[in-house]
Amino acid sequence: MTIQFKPKLIPTIATLIVLPILTSLGFWQLDRAELKQQQLDKYIARAGQVPISLKMLAKPASIQPADVLYRRFEVIGQYDDKHNFLIDNRVHQSQVGFYVITPFKIENSNAVILVNRGWIKGKRYRADLPEFPTTVKKIRIKGVGYVPSKNFFSVDNVKITGEKFPLVIQNIDFEAIGKLLNTELYPFVLRLDPKEKTGFVRDWKVVTSSPEKSQSYAAQWFTMALVVLLIYISSSFRIKREKTA
């Protein structure tokens, strides 16, 4: 009796297709885990820094996202209460609502920064928009710089026009909003500090899930790849019995 390795055609083709997919998914999750860890490290490093004035930055057109992401800022000026935006389909504790985005006119400057003042709950009917207070007094506010992901906040097939405000939008298109307001916008959002009194629910997340969770997913994909490989190998062995005289 001898054992021979004789794989069949269809299982071989299936394994050659499935195995690379499973391993690539595993490495993709590892890459996500590394990216999330880098984001957390940058946030922690900048969270303890003293807030700087927006006026210390370069002109809006010259700003690079990496220079402002998670950096703490303070700014003096006024909210533009006439042009509020509501980002639709934002979920907090299983409730659907909006992020309130209000332009903030910077004192002694022509530039404007969009301020995410936090989450508010939507009403029963979508056409019935929630009401929220906005002060028009000159104030000083603090917040953290945030650059919306281009992969998440897609601007494809989106048109922002001067309809009745507050204007419900699905994403943040800095160029379109800048044209609508006829002003120069900073190319990032200021997430209002939770201690500020002019905002709403501000449970800001640096990452949607932890790096450890992505590493766990990666381990699952690699385990599935190993199982597929073991099944293929074990099913490819054949026992050949020798004929006796």
ABEGO torsion letter per residue (X at the ends): XBBBBBBBAAAAAAAAAAAAAAAAAAAAAAAAAAAAAAAAAAAAAAAABBBBBAAABBBAAABBAAAABGBBBBBBEBBBAABBBBBBGBBBGGBBBBBBBBBBBBBGBABBBBBBAEBBBBBABAABBBBBBBBABBBBBBBBBBBBBAAABBABGBBBBBBBOBBBBABBBAAAAAAAAGBBBBABBBBBBAABAABBBBBBBABABBAAAAAAAAAAAAAAAAAAAAAAAAAABBBBBBBBX
